[in-house]
Amino acid sequence: MLVLTRKRNEAIQIGEDIEIKVLAIEGDQIKLGIAAPQSVDIYRKEIYLDIKQQNNEAAGVSLDLFEMLKETKE
């Protein structure tokens, strides 16, 4: 993991297209601004993990349904 120190209004650049800028520091929280192409999905990590879990659960149900349908055709 790369660890960087940034102050308010300083940024980091990821590749050509993504910039993350420190907009504000308020107590133990920081406010970040992220500039990225619309094709790049950006989520808070807890939301990303929830989406991933829901997708895995849906895929599991889909696979079970596929197996059941396959058995009825045989």
Sequence and secondary structure as in RCSB ss.txt:
>XXXX:A:sequence
MLVLTRKRNEAIQIGEDIEIKVLAIEGDQIKLGIAAPQSVDIYRKEIYLDIKQQNNEAAGVSLDLFEMLKETKE
>XXXX:A:secstr
       TT EEEETTTEEEEEEEEETTEEEEEEE  TTS    HHHHHHHHHHHHHHHHHHHHHHHHHHHHH 
